[in-house]
Amino acid sequence: DALPDLSDVQVIVKTRYPGQAPQIVENQVTWPLTTTMLSVPGARTVRGFSQFGDSYVYVIFEDGTDPYWARSRVLEYLNQVQGKLPAGVSAEMGPDATGVGWGFEYALVDRSGKHDLAELRSLQDWFLKYELKTIPNVSEVASVGGVVKEYQIVVDPMKLTQYGISLGEVKSALDASNQEAGGSSVELAEAEYMVRASGYLQTLDDFKNIVLKTGDNGVPVYLGDVARVQIGPEMRRGIAELNGEGEVAGGVVILRSGKNAREVISA
């Protein structure tokens, strides 16, 4: 093999804790995970890293350990530690790949200028990524660069005070309004009809019309009365650039452990 895989047998555990400082992530997420993974059979070294909003734990096993056996044991211990993590935080394992598993990198470039970075990133995230994941021996396709679109709700503190509404009430109203539910079925004219309540938020007006509370006079207070709702870019901490010509969106194809890069690229 011209490029032998000399990397360690390792399992990466990633946990998102959005909006939290590295020290909080370390104390509440990385530390419980790291101390629990020390007991995993065959584990030689456990390393934990805490960043803003993210925790990474690397469990390195003895040479010769079957990588899929290692992943199954890590999964067992993740189930044990889940109760020690903050509410709403869930740890997940990284792809079944090695440190030299970057098989192929690509960039999406629109020379015509008709599509912006947000549209290119959407094309990558919702179409191209899933097509590439169907190729045999591809473990993961990681998206890089571009701009990720998101719904943004910018509240006005003065208006919240005016109406006597807290941020917690705004969040609860959002969670309660973005749901769908089933209502069994009804029989009508010798036919059966399924009952479904469609409640997913899909447009900016859907967000603006969420009722936060009802005043003493019976007049509802809507989200649009206390906040500005818009579609904007997710906060970025880096960019992807191609040959110094400007920003692009793209992806990295990650191979499964022990698989041949040439065969995957040719597929």
ABEGO torsion letter per residue (X at the ends): XABBBABBBBBBBBBBBBGBBAAAAAAAAAAAAAAAAAABBGBABBBBBBBBGBBBBBBBBBBGBBAAAAAAAAAAAAAAAAAABBBGBBBBBBBBBBAAABABBBBBBBAAGABBAAAAAAAAAAAAAAAAAABBGBABBBBBEEBBBBBBBBBBAAAAAAAGBBAAAAAAAAAAABBBBBAEBBBBGGBBBBBBBBABBABAAAAAABBABBBAAGBBBBAAAABBBBBBBBBBABBBBBGGAEBBBBBBBBBBBGBBAAAAAAX
